[in-house]
Amino acid sequence: MDHNFTAQLADWLNSPRDQRDIAAGALMLLRLNNNRLLYANIMRRPDKFADKLEYELRKHLRIRLDGLTRDDVMRLESQVIPAAEKTLATPPAVISTDDELPEAKVARGRREDHDRLPAAVQALWDNNLQLYKTIKNVFEQLKTMERAEPCDRYEYLKILDEADKKYRANLERYDGFVIGDEPDACPAAQDATDNATDDQAARKINAARKTLSKYKKILAQSLEQDNAEKTDTAKAKILDSVAAIRHAGGIVGAAVTTELLALGININDDAQA
């Protein structure tokens, strides 16, 4: 990988928007994606395509800063997808009703002595319920992006990889815990505490995503109605939601980012985000 080029890319993106050399940025993007049609459009209408240029360059910069090439991303996908498929094939908490006791609920895979485990170890199981949902949702999102470029799929692959590895580690520690071990002497204990914090963050992210989805629709309507006051309110709510997602450690995906750009909001603009 050409690290000098990565530095040039970062310098361009870190420069004030009104001081950027659009032609230089367009050439860098052409070098990255070889999309001559997009290059021609940027050069012909630089004002119209400035946000698109920044978005595309930031997307490639994230991958390069992680030390990956296009081929590396494709190799990552060849490893992550099969692992996630294996995880999804065995849900952690399929709830079924006992035939003899209709009111009873049985969680398959949960230890019979679960209620006697330290709270920190129980939290490993509880956290995995949320992680499983994350793995499933991101996996389904990737299925809708089969024709997308590796750079567009990368951030989803990264989320999927991290969630799947954490899920497996939690399950291994949960299954392997021996009653009688001191919770604070067990590696699972601190991890479980961290997982409880992660669960709180997940709830905040989910709430912010719902708000974001709601105000995307409101913004689209207000733009059609040319309602300036309603538009300003919706934009403020959207930016607050994006900030909440990021503060809690979440990521606003490429698809949503593109939708927001179409609505006149560039969430990668530091002045707005």
Buried (B, 14 or more C-beta within 10 A) or exposed (E): EEEEEBEEBBEBBEEEEEEBEBEEBBBBBBEBBEBEEBBEBBBEEBEEBBBBBBBBBBBBBBBBEEEBEBEBBBEBBEEBBEBBEEBBEEEBEEEEEEEEEEEEEEBEBBBEEEEEBBEBBBBBBBBBBBBBEBBBBBBEBBEEBEEBBBBBBBBBBBBBBBBBBBBBBBBEBBEEBEEEBEBEEBEBBEBBBBBBEBBEBBEBBBBBBEBBEBBBEBBBEBBEEEBEEBBEBBBEBBBBBBBBBBEBEBBBBBBBBEBBBEBEBBBBEEEEE
